[in-house]
Amino acid sequence: MSLQIGSIAPDFKAETTEGPIRFHDWIGDSWCVLFSHPKDFTPVCTTELGFMAKIKPEFDARDCKIIGLSIDPAENHTEWAKDIKETQGVAPNYPLIGDPKLEVAKLYDMLPANAGSTSEGRTALDNQTVRNVYIIGPDKTVKLIFIYPMSTGRNFHEVLRVLDSLQLTAKHQVATPVNWNDGEDVIIIPAVSDEEAREKYPDGWDAPKPYLRIVPQPKD
């Protein structure tokens, strides 16, 4: 069974640049973004890791932890961090998982079972499918999966936008429409009856169709 939205995020033990962790315990009651990389000292990933360090306060404000993964030992990540700081102006300020036995990559369906059991001798191209982003909720379920090619740097502003949507919809029974940004109108989900909606939204809503009920974003 492949990993999908709604699946329990697989738990694991791993060495990181900030010491050993058990993943579910490390997440705790927070949200989490896990993003993976096919190899240390790769150009696009270098820019991504630096940018994530710069915008980490945005994730902190949303009670969301950040953790990276790369198919190399954790001690190699420490050396890579020096290059990241030199070229991007800031080193990773969050843990990076070492996955030299490819265990986490396989657990998260980023590499096939027959990929072997060592990162040694493997190139970034061999690991090109290890380019995923996962948002994981406090309930340890997968809320989002993005898969990127090696040649395209990830848009972490979009990850923040989706996180805002997920956290809003986890608290209120609403969905967010196309191109939604924080503060804009939202949609009452179909599971909420009109009677229930009137209690939540006594000022009513706009309904160009009975199934499309639009209200201002809840503020609390």
Residue, then its C-alpha position, 0 to 999 in steps of 0.5 A: m500500500s503506497l503512502q497517501i494523504g490520510s495515511i499514518a506517517p511511518d514512524f522511524k528512528a534516525e540519526t540527524t544533525e541534531g542527534p538521534i530521534r524517533f520521528h513521532d516523538w520528535i513531532g509531538d503535538s506539533w505540525c511537521v514539514l518533512f522534505s527530502h533530497p537525493k544527495d548532499f552537495t547538490p545545487v538546487c537542494t543547497t538553495e532550498l535548504g538555505f531558504m528554509a532556514k531563512i523562513k523557519p520563523e514563519f513555520d515556528a509561528r504556525d507551530c510547525k517543525i521542519i526536518g530535512l532528509s538526504i541520502d547520505p550520513a548525518e555527518n556529511h550533512t554537517e559539512w554540506a551545511k558549511d557550503i549552504k551558509e557560505t552560498q545562501g547566507v544561512a546554515p540549516n537551523y533545523p535537523l537533517i536526517g541521515d539516511p545512508k541505508l535508504e531506510v526512510a526513503k523506502l519507508y516513505d515510498m521514495l525509493p523502491a524496495n530493490a534500491g539496495s541498502t546503502s547510499e555509497g556509490r549512488t548518484a543524485l540521479d539514482n535517487q532522483t525520486v527522493r524529492n518529496v515534501y510532506i506536511i504531517g499533522p499533530d495526529k501523525t497523518v499525512k496531509l499533503i505530498f508534493i513531488y518535485p523533479m531535481s531540476t525544479g526548486r521547490n516553492f516553500h511559500e506554497v507550502l506555507r499557504v497550504l499549511d495555513s489552509l490545513q490549519l484553518t480547516a482543521k479548526h473550522q468546517v471550511a475549505t479554501p477555494v482556488n488561489w486562496n490566501d490567508g484572510e480571504d473568503v472560504i467555503i462551507i464544506p458540504a458536510v455542514s448542513d444549512e441549519e448548522a451553518r446558520e448557527k456558525y454564520p448568523d449573517g449568512w453566506d453567498a451561494p451562487k449554487p446551493y453547494l457553493r456557500i461562501v463566507p468570510q474566513p473565520k477569525d478565531 
